[in-house]
Amino acid sequence: MLTGRDTVDEFGATVTPRRQDERRTDRHSGLPPASVANVIVHAVTSRNPAPRRVIGRDARAVAVLTRLLPHRLIYRLTAAR
């Protein structure tokens, strides 16, 4: 059985570069928190808020596709593999 230090020694060389790649990707993808906060503030302060809000280009594209494509096709595209 591996102890904590043994685990770091054995898997650290593999895990560390991948974690750094994920951090780099996280910094360069997604929306800035301020723009998300603006949408939330607008939803909370709106007199008649919409039941759902779509934030970001990719979410808007998915929303449009879900309206246009049959449900079975959407399920096949998004089902866990």
N, CA, C and O of each residue as an XYZ file, in Angstrom:
324
protein
N       0.842     -1.176      0.000
C       0.000      0.000      0.000
C       0.885      1.237      0.000
O       1.909      1.283      0.681
N       0.480      2.231     -0.769
C       1.262      3.450     -0.884
C       0.869      4.446      0.198
O      -0.312      4.626      0.494
N       1.855      5.079      0.772
C       1.589      6.154      1.728
C       1.495      7.462      0.959
O       1.690      7.486     -0.256
N       1.202      8.536      1.650
C       1.053      9.828      0.992
C       2.282     10.251      0.221
O       2.178     10.689     -0.925
N       3.447     10.126      0.837
C       4.680     10.553      0.175
C       5.013      9.649     -1.005
O       5.467     10.127     -2.045
N       4.790      8.332     -0.848
C       5.040      7.402     -1.949
C       4.139      7.708     -3.143
O       4.565      7.610     -4.293
N       2.904      8.074     -2.863
C       1.959      8.396     -3.930
C       2.430      9.610     -4.709
O       2.387      9.622     -5.939
N       2.880     10.632     -3.994
C       3.389     11.834     -4.652
C       4.591     11.500     -5.498
O       4.708     11.976     -6.628
N       5.491     10.683     -4.966
C       6.683     10.306     -5.721
C       6.322      9.526     -6.977
O       6.906      9.748     -8.037
N       5.362      8.614     -6.863
C       5.026      7.752     -7.990
C       4.180      8.452     -9.050
O       4.420      8.285    -10.245
N       3.191      9.236     -8.619
C       2.244      9.824     -9.569
C       2.451     11.314     -9.801
O       1.842     11.884    -10.706
N       3.288     11.948     -9.010
C       3.487     13.387     -9.117
C       3.977     13.827    -10.480
O       3.556     14.865    -10.990
N       4.870     13.041    -11.078
C       5.404     13.407    -12.394
C       4.326     13.385    -13.466
O       4.423     14.114    -14.453
N       3.312     12.571    -13.289
C       2.222     12.495    -14.262
C       1.151     13.535    -13.979
O       0.647     14.175    -14.901
N       0.808     13.705    -12.733
C      -0.312     14.567    -12.357
C       0.041     16.042    -12.462
O      -0.776     16.829    -12.940
N       1.213     16.433    -12.038
C       1.576     17.850    -11.987
C       1.480     18.546    -13.341
O       0.880     19.619    -13.403
N       2.029     18.008    -14.429
C       1.897     18.700    -15.717
C       0.439     18.816    -16.172
O       0.054     19.825    -16.763
N      -0.358     17.807    -15.904
C      -1.766     17.869    -16.307
C      -2.517     18.930    -15.519
O      -3.364     19.629    -16.076
N      -2.224     19.056    -14.250
C      -2.874     20.090    -13.448
C      -2.477     21.475    -13.939
O      -3.302     22.389    -13.954
N      -1.221     21.634    -14.338
C      -0.783     22.924    -14.859
C      -1.485     23.236    -16.174
O      -1.866     24.382    -16.414
N      -1.660     22.228    -17.033
C      -2.394     22.429    -18.282
C      -3.827     22.851    -18.009
O      -4.350     23.744    -18.676
N      -4.467     22.217    -17.033
C      -5.845     22.567    -16.686
C      -5.934     23.998    -16.185
O      -6.865     24.721    -16.538
N      -4.989     24.408    -15.376
C      -4.999     25.785    -14.872
C      -4.835     26.781    -16.010
O      -5.496     27.819    -16.031
N      -3.954     26.467    -16.956
C      -3.754     27.343    -18.107
C      -5.036     27.435    -18.921
O      -5.424     28.524    -19.342
N      -5.688     26.318    -19.145
C      -6.926     26.293    -19.909
C      -8.015     27.056    -19.179
O      -8.768     27.802    -19.805
N      -8.113     26.885    -17.871
C      -9.140     27.570    -17.096
C      -8.990     29.084    -17.180
O      -9.986     29.806    -17.219
N      -7.770     29.559    -17.207
C      -7.546     30.997    -17.289
C      -7.983     31.572    -18.627
O      -8.380     32.735    -18.700
N      -7.916     30.770    -19.688
C      -8.174     31.281    -21.027
C      -9.528     30.871    -21.584
O      -9.832     31.168    -22.739
N     -10.336     30.203    -20.796
C     -11.645     29.812    -21.293
C     -12.713     30.300    -20.326
O     -12.443     30.626    -19.170
N     -13.900     30.336    -20.829
C     -14.992     30.757    -19.977
C     -15.158     32.261    -19.956
O     -14.402     33.005    -20.580
N     -16.154     32.678    -19.230
C     -16.461     34.095    -19.124
C     -15.795     34.693    -17.888
O     -15.536     33.995    -16.908
N     -15.528     35.968    -17.950
C     -15.018     36.612    -16.750
C     -16.108     36.644    -15.668
O     -17.285     36.814    -15.985
N     -15.736     36.488    -14.435
C     -16.728     36.480    -13.362
C     -17.586     37.745    -13.324
O     -18.750     37.682    -12.927
N     -17.040     38.878    -13.724
C     -17.804     40.128    -13.691
C     -18.999     40.082    -14.637
O     -20.068     40.590    -14.300
N     -18.837     39.489    -15.801
C     -19.961     39.428    -16.733
C     -21.053     38.484    -16.230
O     -22.239     38.745    -16.431
N     -20.664     37.406    -15.588
C     -21.641     36.501    -14.993
C     -22.358     37.203    -13.846
O     -23.575     37.083    -13.699
N     -21.601     37.934    -13.036
C     -22.201     38.667    -11.922
C     -23.196     39.708    -12.418
O     -24.238     39.910    -11.793
N     -22.891     40.372    -13.533
C     -23.825     41.357    -14.102
C     -25.147     40.712    -14.481
O     -26.209     41.284    -14.237
N     -25.093     39.531    -15.072
C     -26.322     38.836    -15.454
C     -27.109     38.440    -14.204
O     -28.335     38.546    -14.183
N     -26.418     37.990    -13.180
C     -27.084     37.602    -11.935
C     -27.748     38.818    -11.285
O     -28.894     38.739    -10.843
N     -27.036     39.928    -11.229
C     -27.600     41.149    -10.651
C     -28.832     41.580    -11.428
O     -29.844     41.956    -10.837
N     -28.750     41.525    -12.738
C     -29.895     41.901    -13.566
C     -31.079     40.974    -13.301
O     -32.219     41.434    -13.228
N     -30.823     39.690    -13.158
C     -31.904     38.736    -12.906
C     -32.538     38.967    -11.536
O     -33.754     38.849    -11.386
N     -31.723     39.293    -10.546
C     -32.240     39.485     -9.187
C     -33.011     40.800     -9.065
O     -34.013     40.876     -8.354
N     -32.544     41.814     -9.751
C     -33.172     43.125     -9.613
C     -34.275     43.376    -10.639
O     -34.965     44.392    -10.559
N     -34.450     42.487    -11.586
C     -35.470     42.665    -12.609
C     -36.864     42.531    -12.003
O     -37.088     41.733    -11.093
N     -37.776     43.313    -12.515
C     -39.150     43.276    -12.026
C     -39.849     41.986    -12.413
O     -40.620     41.431    -11.630
N     -39.584     41.517    -13.604
C     -40.199     40.294    -14.107
C     -39.094     39.413    -14.696
O     -38.938     39.363    -15.916
N     -38.328     38.720    -13.851
C     -37.168     37.973    -14.356
C     -37.570     36.750    -15.178
O     -38.601     36.122    -14.938
N     -36.731     36.442    -16.142
C     -36.933     35.241    -16.942
C     -36.619     34.017    -16.074
O     -35.744     34.078    -15.211
N     -37.329     32.909    -16.300
C     -37.061     31.724    -15.477
C     -35.681     31.116    -15.720
O     -35.125     30.459    -14.840
N     -35.136     31.333    -16.905
C     -33.805     30.811    -17.220
C     -33.016     31.882    -17.957
O     -33.571     32.686    -18.707
N     -31.738     31.874    -17.730
C     -30.844     32.797    -18.431
C     -29.720     31.999    -19.059
O     -29.226     31.036    -18.473
N     -29.323     32.402    -20.244
C     -28.216     31.759    -20.947
C     -27.064     32.754    -20.962
O     -27.218     33.899    -21.388
N     -25.911     32.301    -20.491
C     -24.746     33.181    -20.407
C     -23.632     32.579    -21.246
O     -23.221     31.443    -21.010
N     -23.142     33.328    -22.220
C     -22.017     32.887    -23.038
C     -22.450     32.399    -24.407
O     -23.587     31.972    -24.606
N     -21.520     32.473    -25.341
C     -21.803     32.069    -26.723
C     -22.088     30.583    -26.848
O     -23.013     30.177    -27.551
N     -21.293     29.775    -26.166
C     -21.480     28.336    -26.287
C     -22.829     27.918    -25.709
O     -23.485     27.030    -26.253
N     -23.241     28.536    -24.630
C     -24.542     28.207    -24.046
C     -25.673     28.654    -24.958
O     -26.690     27.969    -25.068
N     -25.507     29.782    -25.605
C     -26.541     30.244    -26.550
C     -26.647     29.287    -27.732
O     -27.746     28.970    -28.186
N     -25.503     28.832    -28.227
C     -25.517     27.890    -29.349
C     -26.208     26.591    -28.964
O     -26.989     26.045    -29.743
N     -25.924     26.094    -27.764
C     -26.571     24.872    -27.298
C     -28.072     25.091    -27.149
O     -28.863     24.214    -27.494
N     -28.465     26.246    -26.640
C     -29.888     26.540    -26.482
C     -30.600     26.544    -27.827
O     -31.710     26.025    -27.943
N     -29.974     27.120    -28.835
C     -30.578     27.141    -30.171
C     -30.663     25.729    -30.732
O     -31.689     25.337    -31.286
N     -29.586     24.970    -30.589
C     -29.594     23.602    -31.114
C     -30.638     22.731    -30.431
O     -31.248     21.878    -31.078
N     -30.853     22.930    -29.137
C     -31.854     22.113    -28.443
C     -33.259     22.427    -28.927
O     -34.153     21.585    -28.838
N     -33.458     23.637    -29.438
C     -34.769     23.958    -30.004
C     -34.937     23.400    -31.407
O     -36.050     23.081    -31.824
N     -33.833     23.280    -32.136
C     -33.917     22.879    -33.540
C     -33.793     21.371    -33.764
O     -34.458     20.818    -34.640
N     -32.958     20.717    -32.988
C     -32.684     19.299    -33.210
C     -33.653     18.410    -32.440
O     -34.174     18.815    -31.400
N     -33.895     17.211    -32.940
C     -34.738     16.267    -32.206
C     -34.079     15.854    -30.888
O     -32.854     15.813    -30.776
N     -34.912     15.551    -29.900
C     -34.402     15.201    -28.572
C     -33.504     13.970    -28.593
O     -32.529     13.902    -27.845
N     -33.816     13.020    -29.421
C     -32.987     11.806    -29.482
C     -31.580     12.115    -29.965
O     -30.606     11.558    -29.458
N     -31.475     12.996    -30.939
C     -30.156     13.381    -31.439
C     -29.374     14.140    -30.373
O     -28.177     13.909    -30.203
N     -30.025     15.025    -29.670
C     -29.361     15.764    -28.591
C     -28.868     14.792    -27.530
O     -27.750     14.919    -27.030
N     -29.710     13.818    -27.191
C     -29.302     12.828    -26.198
C     -28.073     12.052    -26.662
O     -27.155     11.814    -25.876
N     -28.051     11.661    -27.924
C     -26.893     10.925    -28.447
C     -25.627     11.776    -28.416
O     -24.539     11.273    -28.136
N     -25.773     13.056    -28.703
C     -24.610     13.940    -28.713
C     -24.082     14.224    -27.320
O     -22.883     14.440    -27.145
N     -24.962     14.226    -26.323
C     -24.555     14.618    -24.977
C     -24.464     13.434    -24.004
O     -24.067     13.623    -22.855
N     -24.815     12.247    -24.428
C     -24.790     11.088    -23.529
C     -23.362     10.776    -23.119
O     -22.418     10.975    -23.884
N     -23.226     10.290    -21.916
C     -21.899      9.908    -21.423
C     -21.368      8.756    -22.259
O     -22.107      7.850    -22.644
N     -20.097      8.809    -22.526
C     -19.486      7.752    -23.350
C     -18.624      6.877    -22.514
O     -18.025      5.931    -23.025
